[in-house]
Amino acid sequence: MTRRQLSGENRRRLVIASHNTGKVREIGELLAPWGVSVVSAGALGLPEPEETGTSFVANAELKALAAARTAGLPALADDSGLEVRALGGAPGIYSARWAGPEKDFPRAMAEIERRLAGSDDHAARFVCALTLAWPDGHAETFVGTVEGCLVFPPRGDRGFGYDPIFRPDGATETFGEMDAAAKHRISHRADAFRQLMANCLASDLPPG
Protein backbone atom coordinates (compact mmCIF):
# COMPACT_ATOMS: atom_id res chain seq x y z
CA MET A 1 0.00 0.00 0.00
CA THR A 2 1.29 3.47 -0.92
CA ARG A 3 1.79 5.71 2.10
CA ARG A 4 -0.07 9.00 2.07
CA GLN A 5 1.81 12.02 3.36
CA LEU A 6 0.54 14.94 5.39
CA SER A 7 1.64 17.96 3.38
CA GLY A 8 0.69 21.43 2.21
CA GLU A 9 -2.56 22.76 3.65
CA ASN A 10 -3.14 19.50 5.54
CA ARG A 11 -0.24 20.43 7.82
CA ARG A 12 -1.82 23.72 8.81
CA ARG A 13 -4.67 22.23 10.82
CA LEU A 14 -4.75 18.70 12.19
CA VAL A 15 -7.44 17.47 14.53
CA ILE A 16 -6.26 15.57 17.60
CA ALA A 17 -9.12 13.14 18.13
CA SER A 18 -9.04 13.17 21.92
CA HIS A 19 -10.73 14.92 24.83
CA ASN A 20 -7.83 14.00 27.13
CA THR A 21 -6.00 17.28 27.77
CA GLY A 22 -2.78 15.55 28.82
CA LYS A 23 -2.71 13.46 25.67
CA VAL A 24 -3.53 16.45 23.44
CA ARG A 25 -0.73 18.46 25.03
CA GLU A 26 1.81 15.66 24.59
CA ILE A 27 0.85 15.02 20.97
CA GLY A 28 1.03 18.74 20.24
CA GLU A 29 4.53 18.90 21.70
CA LEU A 30 5.65 15.97 19.57
CA LEU A 31 4.26 17.55 16.39
CA ALA A 32 5.43 21.12 17.03
CA PRO A 33 8.94 20.69 15.50
CA TRP A 34 7.31 19.61 12.24
CA GLY A 35 5.29 22.80 11.83
CA VAL A 36 1.94 21.06 12.26
CA SER A 37 -0.81 23.14 13.86
CA VAL A 38 -3.25 21.09 15.97
CA VAL A 39 -6.75 21.56 17.35
CA SER A 40 -8.41 19.14 19.75
CA ALA A 41 -11.67 17.32 19.14
CA GLY A 42 -12.94 18.89 22.34
CA ALA A 43 -12.21 22.42 21.10
CA LEU A 44 -14.20 21.66 17.94
CA GLY A 45 -17.08 20.22 19.94
CA LEU A 46 -16.75 16.81 18.30
CA PRO A 47 -18.45 13.92 20.13
CA GLU A 48 -16.41 11.10 21.62
CA PRO A 49 -17.20 7.91 19.68
CA GLU A 50 -17.80 4.74 21.64
CA GLU A 51 -14.61 2.68 21.70
CA THR A 52 -16.01 -0.66 20.53
CA GLY A 53 -12.75 -2.07 19.14
CA THR A 54 -11.05 -5.08 20.66
CA SER A 55 -7.51 -3.76 20.16
CA PHE A 56 -5.54 -0.53 20.42
CA VAL A 57 -5.33 -0.39 16.61
CA ALA A 58 -9.07 -0.83 16.10
CA ASN A 59 -9.92 1.91 18.59
CA ALA A 60 -7.33 4.34 17.22
CA GLU A 61 -8.68 3.89 13.69
CA LEU A 62 -12.27 4.23 14.86
CA LYS A 63 -11.56 7.54 16.64
CA ALA A 64 -9.39 9.03 13.88
CA LEU A 65 -11.84 8.23 11.08
CA ALA A 66 -14.82 9.56 13.06
CA ALA A 67 -13.05 12.86 13.74
CA ALA A 68 -11.75 13.26 10.18
CA ARG A 69 -15.15 12.66 8.61
CA THR A 70 -17.00 14.93 11.05
CA ALA A 71 -14.50 17.80 10.94
CA GLY A 72 -13.63 17.48 7.26
CA LEU A 73 -9.94 17.65 8.22
CA PRO A 74 -7.12 15.15 8.68
CA ALA A 75 -7.27 13.72 12.19
CA LEU A 76 -4.81 11.96 14.44
CA ALA A 77 -5.98 9.55 17.12
CA ASP A 78 -4.04 7.70 19.76
CA ASP A 79 -5.30 4.66 21.60
CA SER A 80 -2.88 3.67 24.29
CA GLY A 81 -2.69 1.92 27.59
CA LEU A 82 -0.80 -0.08 30.13
CA GLU A 83 -0.37 -3.84 29.86
CA VAL A 84 0.68 -5.63 33.06
CA ARG A 85 2.14 -9.09 32.45
CA ALA A 86 1.01 -10.62 35.74
CA LEU A 87 -2.53 -9.42 35.07
CA GLY A 88 -2.72 -11.08 31.67
CA GLY A 89 -2.23 -7.79 29.86
CA ALA A 90 -4.85 -5.86 31.85
CA PRO A 91 -5.90 -3.11 31.98
CA GLY A 92 -4.86 -2.90 28.30
CA ILE A 93 -7.49 -1.26 26.09
CA TYR A 94 -9.53 -0.60 29.22
CA SER A 95 -6.81 1.51 30.85
CA ALA A 96 -8.84 4.72 30.81
CA ARG A 97 -12.02 2.95 31.84
CA TRP A 98 -10.32 1.57 34.95
CA ALA A 99 -10.06 5.20 36.09
CA GLY A 100 -13.82 5.63 35.72
CA PRO A 101 -15.77 8.60 34.35
CA GLU A 102 -14.01 10.88 36.84
CA LYS A 103 -10.60 9.91 35.36
CA ASP A 104 -9.49 8.89 38.84
CA PHE A 105 -6.08 7.43 37.98
CA PRO A 106 -4.89 7.30 41.61
CA ARG A 107 -7.75 4.88 42.19
CA ALA A 108 -6.82 2.87 39.08
CA MET A 109 -3.16 2.68 40.17
CA ALA A 110 -4.23 1.55 43.64
CA GLU A 111 -6.34 -1.19 42.05
CA ILE A 112 -3.35 -2.46 40.08
CA GLU A 113 -1.25 -2.48 43.24
CA ARG A 114 -3.99 -4.42 45.05
CA ARG A 115 -4.20 -7.02 42.30
CA LEU A 116 -0.42 -7.45 42.26
CA ALA A 117 -0.22 -8.03 46.01
CA GLY A 118 2.02 -11.06 46.63
CA SER A 119 3.39 -11.12 43.08
CA ASP A 120 7.07 -10.55 42.36
CA ASP A 121 6.34 -9.98 38.67
CA HIS A 122 5.89 -6.26 38.09
CA ALA A 123 6.80 -6.28 34.38
CA ALA A 124 4.63 -4.01 32.25
CA ARG A 125 4.64 -2.10 29.03
CA PHE A 126 2.89 0.88 27.50
CA VAL A 127 1.41 0.46 24.02
CA CYS A 128 0.37 3.24 21.65
CA ALA A 129 -1.52 2.81 18.39
CA LEU A 130 -1.44 6.04 16.38
CA THR A 131 -3.76 6.53 13.41
CA LEU A 132 -3.67 9.39 10.92
CA ALA A 133 -6.92 9.53 8.94
CA TRP A 134 -8.32 11.67 6.13
CA PRO A 135 -11.96 12.63 5.48
CA ASP A 136 -12.11 10.27 2.48
CA GLY A 137 -11.54 7.27 4.76
CA HIS A 138 -7.84 6.66 4.11
CA ALA A 139 -5.90 5.82 7.29
CA GLU A 140 -2.33 5.05 8.30
CA THR A 141 -1.64 3.31 11.63
CA PHE A 142 1.60 2.82 13.57
CA VAL A 143 2.20 0.99 16.86
CA GLY A 144 4.83 1.92 19.45
CA THR A 145 5.78 0.27 22.73
CA VAL A 146 8.04 0.81 25.72
CA GLU A 147 8.93 -1.94 28.18
CA GLY A 148 9.40 -1.40 31.90
CA CYS A 149 8.19 -2.29 35.37
CA LEU A 150 5.73 -0.96 37.92
CA VAL A 151 6.79 0.74 41.14
CA PHE A 152 4.74 1.49 44.23
CA PRO A 153 3.88 3.89 45.70
CA PRO A 154 3.44 6.20 42.70
CA ARG A 155 6.31 8.62 42.11
CA GLY A 156 6.18 12.05 40.49
CA ASP A 157 3.47 14.45 39.41
CA ARG A 158 4.46 14.95 35.77
CA GLY A 159 2.83 13.29 32.80
CA PHE A 160 -0.64 11.83 33.21
CA GLY A 161 -2.51 8.56 33.64
CA TYR A 162 -0.37 5.68 34.91
CA ASP A 163 2.93 7.54 34.43
CA PRO A 164 3.74 7.74 38.19
CA ILE A 165 3.94 3.94 38.55
CA PHE A 166 5.78 3.10 35.31
CA ARG A 167 9.57 3.01 35.20
CA PRO A 168 10.92 2.26 31.72
CA ASP A 169 13.74 -0.25 31.35
CA GLY A 170 17.15 1.34 31.83
CA ALA A 171 15.77 4.37 33.70
CA THR A 172 15.80 5.29 37.38
CA GLU A 173 12.82 7.65 37.16
CA THR A 174 9.18 6.91 36.46
CA PHE A 175 7.41 8.69 33.62
CA GLY A 176 5.79 10.74 36.37
CA GLU A 177 9.21 12.02 37.45
CA MET A 178 10.78 12.59 34.03
CA ASP A 179 10.71 15.95 32.31
CA ALA A 180 8.78 16.05 29.05
CA ALA A 181 11.88 16.02 26.82
CA ALA A 182 13.26 12.87 28.45
CA LYS A 183 9.93 11.08 28.20
CA HIS A 184 9.46 12.09 24.55
CA ARG A 185 12.76 10.41 23.67
CA ILE A 186 11.71 6.95 24.86
CA SER A 187 7.94 6.70 25.30
CA HIS A 188 5.55 4.40 23.45
CA ARG A 189 3.92 7.47 21.91
CA ALA A 190 7.30 8.77 20.74
CA ASP A 191 8.04 5.36 19.18
CA ALA A 192 4.78 5.50 17.21
CA PHE A 193 5.44 9.13 16.25
CA ARG A 194 8.87 8.33 14.85
CA GLN A 195 7.22 5.82 12.53
CA LEU A 196 4.51 8.32 11.60
CA MET A 197 7.04 11.05 10.85
CA ALA A 198 9.20 8.74 8.75
CA ASN A 199 6.25 7.62 6.65
CA CYS A 200 3.66 10.39 6.54
CA LEU A 201 5.35 13.78 6.84
CA ALA A 202 6.45 15.26 3.53
CA SER A 203 10.19 15.15 2.96
CA ASP A 204 10.16 18.68 1.48
CA LEU A 205 9.06 20.08 4.86
CA PRO A 206 11.64 18.83 7.37
CA PRO A 207 11.60 19.93 11.02
CA GLY A 208 13.33 23.26 11.41
C-alpha positions as CSV (number, residue, x, y, z in Angstrom):
1,M,0.0,0.0,0.0
2,T,1.3,3.5,-0.9
3,R,1.8,5.7,2.1
4,R,-0.1,9.0,2.1
5,Q,1.8,12.0,3.4
6,L,0.5,14.9,5.4
7,S,1.6,18.0,3.4
8,G,0.7,21.4,2.2
9,E,-2.6,22.8,3.6
10,N,-3.1,19.5,5.5
11,R,-0.2,20.4,7.8
12,R,-1.8,23.7,8.8
13,R,-4.7,22.2,10.8
14,L,-4.7,18.7,12.2
15,V,-7.4,17.5,14.5
16,I,-6.3,15.6,17.6
17,A,-9.1,13.1,18.1
18,S,-9.0,13.2,21.9
19,H,-10.7,14.9,24.8
20,N,-7.8,14.0,27.1
21,T,-6.0,17.3,27.8
22,G,-2.8,15.6,28.8
23,K,-2.7,13.5,25.7
24,V,-3.5,16.4,23.4
25,R,-0.7,18.5,25.0
26,E,1.8,15.7,24.6
27,I,0.8,15.0,21.0
28,G,1.0,18.7,20.2
29,E,4.5,18.9,21.7
30,L,5.7,16.0,19.6
31,L,4.3,17.5,16.4
32,A,5.4,21.1,17.0
33,P,8.9,20.7,15.5
34,W,7.3,19.6,12.2
35,G,5.3,22.8,11.8
36,V,1.9,21.1,12.3
37,S,-0.8,23.1,13.9
38,V,-3.3,21.1,16.0
39,V,-6.7,21.6,17.3
40,S,-8.4,19.1,19.7
41,A,-11.7,17.3,19.1
42,G,-12.9,18.9,22.3
43,A,-12.2,22.4,21.1
44,L,-14.2,21.7,17.9
45,G,-17.1,20.2,19.9
46,L,-16.7,16.8,18.3
47,P,-18.4,13.9,20.1
48,E,-16.4,11.1,21.6
49,P,-17.2,7.9,19.7
50,E,-17.8,4.7,21.6
51,E,-14.6,2.7,21.7
52,T,-16.0,-0.7,20.5
53,G,-12.8,-2.1,19.1
54,T,-11.0,-5.1,20.7
55,S,-7.5,-3.8,20.2
56,F,-5.5,-0.5,20.4
57,V,-5.3,-0.4,16.6
58,A,-9.1,-0.8,16.1
59,N,-9.9,1.9,18.6
60,A,-7.3,4.3,17.2
61,E,-8.7,3.9,13.7
62,L,-12.3,4.2,14.9
63,K,-11.6,7.5,16.6
64,A,-9.4,9.0,13.9
65,L,-11.8,8.2,11.1
66,A,-14.8,9.6,13.1
67,A,-13.0,12.9,13.7
68,A,-11.8,13.3,10.2
69,R,-15.2,12.7,8.6
70,T,-17.0,14.9,11.0
71,A,-14.5,17.8,10.9
72,G,-13.6,17.5,7.3
73,L,-9.9,17.6,8.2
74,P,-7.1,15.1,8.7
75,A,-7.3,13.7,12.2
76,L,-4.8,12.0,14.4
77,A,-6.0,9.5,17.1
78,D,-4.0,7.7,19.8
79,D,-5.3,4.7,21.6
80,S,-2.9,3.7,24.3
81,G,-2.7,1.9,27.6
82,L,-0.8,-0.1,30.1
83,E,-0.4,-3.8,29.9
84,V,0.7,-5.6,33.1
85,R,2.1,-9.1,32.5
86,A,1.0,-10.6,35.7
87,L,-2.5,-9.4,35.1
88,G,-2.7,-11.1,31.7
89,G,-2.2,-7.8,29.9
90,A,-4.9,-5.9,31.9
91,P,-5.9,-3.1,32.0
92,G,-4.9,-2.9,28.3
93,I,-7.5,-1.3,26.1
94,Y,-9.5,-0.6,29.2
95,S,-6.8,1.5,30.9
96,A,-8.8,4.7,30.8
97,R,-12.0,3.0,31.8
98,W,-10.3,1.6,35.0
99,A,-10.1,5.2,36.1
100,G,-13.8,5.6,35.7
101,P,-15.8,8.6,34.3
102,E,-14.0,10.9,36.8
103,K,-10.6,9.9,35.4
104,D,-9.5,8.9,38.8
105,F,-6.1,7.4,38.0
106,P,-4.9,7.3,41.6
107,R,-7.7,4.9,42.2
108,A,-6.8,2.9,39.1
109,M,-3.2,2.7,40.2
110,A,-4.2,1.5,43.6
111,E,-6.3,-1.2,42.1
112,I,-3.3,-2.5,40.1
113,E,-1.2,-2.5,43.2
114,R,-4.0,-4.4,45.0
115,R,-4.2,-7.0,42.3
116,L,-0.4,-7.5,42.3
117,A,-0.2,-8.0,46.0
118,G,2.0,-11.1,46.6
119,S,3.4,-11.1,43.1
120,D,7.1,-10.6,42.4
121,D,6.3,-10.0,38.7
122,H,5.9,-6.3,38.1
123,A,6.8,-6.3,34.4
124,A,4.6,-4.0,32.3
125,R,4.6,-2.1,29.0
126,F,2.9,0.9,27.5
127,V,1.4,0.5,24.0
128,C,0.4,3.2,21.7
129,A,-1.5,2.8,18.4
130,L,-1.4,6.0,16.4
131,T,-3.8,6.5,13.4
132,L,-3.7,9.4,10.9
133,A,-6.9,9.5,8.9
134,W,-8.3,11.7,6.1
135,P,-12.0,12.6,5.5
136,D,-12.1,10.3,2.5
137,G,-11.5,7.3,4.8
138,H,-7.8,6.7,4.1
139,A,-5.9,5.8,7.3
140,E,-2.3,5.0,8.3
141,T,-1.6,3.3,11.6
142,F,1.6,2.8,13.6
143,V,2.2,1.0,16.9
144,G,4.8,1.9,19.4
145,T,5.8,0.3,22.7
146,V,8.0,0.8,25.7
147,E,8.9,-1.9,28.2
148,G,9.4,-1.4,31.9
149,C,8.2,-2.3,35.4
150,L,5.7,-1.0,37.9
151,V,6.8,0.7,41.1
152,F,4.7,1.5,44.2
153,P,3.9,3.9,45.7
154,P,3.4,6.2,42.7
155,R,6.3,8.6,42.1
156,G,6.2,12.0,40.5
157,D,3.5,14.4,39.4
158,R,4.5,14.9,35.8
159,G,2.8,13.3,32.8
160,F,-0.6,11.8,33.2
161,G,-2.5,8.6,33.6
162,Y,-0.4,5.7,34.9
163,D,2.9,7.5,34.4
164,P,3.7,7.7,38.2
165,I,3.9,3.9,38.6
166,F,5.8,3.1,35.3
167,R,9.6,3.0,35.2
168,P,10.9,2.3,31.7
169,D,13.7,-0.3,31.4
170,G,17.1,1.3,31.8
171,A,15.8,4.4,33.7
172,T,15.8,5.3,37.4
173,E,12.8,7.6,37.2
174,T,9.2,6.9,36.5
175,F,7.4,8.7,33.6
176,G,5.8,10.7,36.4
177,E,9.2,12.0,37.5
178,M,10.8,12.6,34.0
179,D,10.7,16.0,32.3
180,A,8.8,16.1,29.0
181,A,11.9,16.0,26.8
182,A,13.3,12.9,28.5
183,K,9.9,11.1,28.2
184,H,9.5,12.1,24.5
185,R,12.8,10.4,23.7
186,I,11.7,6.9,24.9
187,S,7.9,6.7,25.3
188,H,5.6,4.4,23.5
189,R,3.9,7.5,21.9
190,A,7.3,8.8,20.7
191,D,8.0,5.4,19.2
192,A,4.8,5.5,17.2
193,F,5.4,9.1,16.2
194,R,8.9,8.3,14.9
195,Q,7.2,5.8,12.5
196,L,4.5,8.3,11.6
197,M,7.0,11.0,10.9
198,A,9.2,8.7,8.7
199,N,6.2,7.6,6.6
200,C,3.7,10.4,6.5
201,L,5.3,13.8,6.8
202,A,6.4,15.3,3.5
203,S,10.2,15.1,3.0
204,D,10.2,18.7,1.5
205,L,9.1,20.1,4.9
206,P,11.6,18.8,7.4
207,P,11.6,19.9,11.0
208,G,13.3,23.3,11.4
